[in-house]
Amino acid sequence: MMQRDLMIRPGNREDLKDIYRLVRELAIYEKAEQEVSTDPEIYKTAFEDGIFKCLVAQKGDSVIGMMLFYDAFSTWKGKMLWLEDFVVEEKFRQSGVGKMLFDSLIEYGKSNGYALIKWEVLDWNTPAIKFYEKMGAKMETNWWDGKYFLNNR
């Protein structure tokens, strides 16, 4: 997907340093930077082993947003994607980059036979909760998990 000089594409090995940088930015935003115990080498090994996939938002030569996700299974719904992290650089938030990333993940899920996407969001992160609701996600406030059903299961 492309808009002006913005492109959404699958992440690759060369993007892992930027993905790690964005994860740390998210951890800082969530006031939990000290909890990050991974490093780019751990990302590289896990990526090469197929543990996770990612989408990146690229503007010019810079990665400005990303989604890191992996396959999971719901005993009630079947094959699903777990969205582990989703972050857009602060200066690009509310510019449509997040929507483009989320739409791309939805399309990936639909075209690959997934039943739903699940994630967690902090209860105080009102901007993220509003974003997901605007995208049509069902927010389960008893668990603070979100779902976006990709079919009618």
C-alpha positions in Angstrom: 0.0 0.0 0.0 1.3 3.4 -0.9 0.3 7.0 -0.2 2.5 9.8 -1.4 6.0 8.8 -0.3 4.7 6.4 2.3 4.8 2.7 1.7 3.5 -0.2 3.8 5.4 -3.3 3.2 6.5 -6.6 4.9 9.5 -6.0 7.2 12.8 -7.7 6.4 16.0 -8.4 8.2 17.4 -4.9 7.4 14.5 -3.3 9.2 15.1 -5.1 12.5 17.2 -2.2 14.0 14.4 0.2 13.2 11.8 -2.2 14.6 13.8 -2.5 17.8 14.1 1.3 18.0 10.3 1.7 17.7 9.7 -1.0 20.3 11.9 1.0 22.7 10.0 4.2 21.8 6.8 2.4 22.7 8.3 1.1 26.0 9.2 4.7 26.9 5.7 5.9 26.0 4.3 3.1 28.2 6.7 4.1 31.0 8.3 0.7 31.0 11.6 1.1 29.2 13.5 -0.8 31.9 11.4 -3.8 31.1 12.9 -4.3 27.6 15.4 -7.0 27.9 15.8 -7.9 24.2 18.3 -6.6 21.7 18.6 -6.5 17.9 20.4 -9.8 17.9 17.5 -11.5 19.6 15.2 -10.0 17.0 17.4 -11.2 14.2 17.5 -14.8 15.4 13.7 -14.9 16.1 12.9 -13.3 12.7 15.2 -15.7 10.8 13.6 -18.6 12.8 10.1 -17.5 11.6 9.0 -16.7 15.1 7.4 -13.4 14.1 6.5 -11.3 11.0 6.2 -7.6 10.7 4.9 -4.8 8.5 6.7 -1.5 8.3 5.6 2.0 7.3 8.4 3.5 5.2 8.6 7.2 4.4 11.4 8.0 2.1 14.4 6.0 3.4 13.1 5.9 7.0 11.0 3.3 8.8 8.4 5.4 10.8 6.0 2.7 12.0 5.7 -1.0 12.4 3.6 -3.9 13.5 5.1 -7.1 14.9 2.8 -10.1 14.9 2.8 -13.9 14.9 0.6 -16.9 14.4 -1.5 -18.1 17.3 -4.6 -20.3 17.8 -7.9 -19.6 19.4 -9.7 -22.7 20.7 -13.0 -20.9 20.0 -12.3 -19.2 16.7 -9.3 -21.1 15.1 -6.2 -19.6 13.4 -5.5 -16.1 14.5 -2.8 -13.4 14.5 -1.4 -12.0 17.7 -0.4 -8.4 17.3 2.4 -8.0 19.8 3.5 -4.4 19.1 2.2 -1.6 16.9 3.9 1.7 17.0 4.2 4.8 14.8 6.8 7.5 15.5 5.3 10.2 17.6 5.6 13.0 15.0 3.7 10.8 12.5 0.8 9.8 14.8 -2.7 11.0 13.7 -1.5 11.3 10.1 -3.1 8.1 8.8 0.0 5.9 9.1 -1.5 3.7 11.8 -4.7 3.2 9.8 -2.7 2.2 6.8 -0.7 -0.3 8.9 -3.8 -1.7 10.5 -5.6 -2.0 7.2 -2.6 -3.9 5.8 -2.6 -6.3 8.7 -6.4 -6.9 8.2 -5.8 -7.6 4.5 -2.9 -10.0 5.3 -5.1 -11.8 7.8 -8.1 -12.1 5.4 -6.0 -13.2 2.5 -4.2 -15.9 4.6 -7.3 -17.4 6.2 -7.0 -16.1 9.7 -10.2 -15.8 11.8 -9.2 -12.8 13.9 -6.5 -10.5 15.2 -6.0 -10.1 19.0 -3.8 -7.8 21.0 -3.6 -6.1 24.4 -3.8 -2.4 25.2 -3.1 -0.6 28.4 -6.3 0.7 30.1 -4.9 4.2 30.3 -3.9 4.4 26.6 -7.1 6.2 25.5 -5.7 7.3 22.1 -4.9 3.7 21.2 -8.3 2.5 22.5 -10.1 5.1 20.5 -8.1 4.2 17.4 -9.0 0.5 17.7 -12.7 1.3 18.2 -12.7 3.7 15.2 -11.2 0.8 13.2 -14.2 -1.4 14.2 -12.5 -3.6 16.7 -14.3 -5.1 19.7 -12.7 -4.0 22.9 -13.1 -6.5 25.8 -12.8 -4.2 28.8 -12.9 -7.1 31.3 -9.5 -8.3 29.9 -8.5 -5.2 27.9 -7.9 -7.3 24.9 -9.0 -6.3 21.4 -10.3 -8.4 18.6 -10.9 -7.6 14.9 -12.8 -10.5 13.4 -11.8 -11.3 9.8 -14.8 -13.5 9.2 -18.1 -14.4 10.8 -16.9 -17.2 13.0 
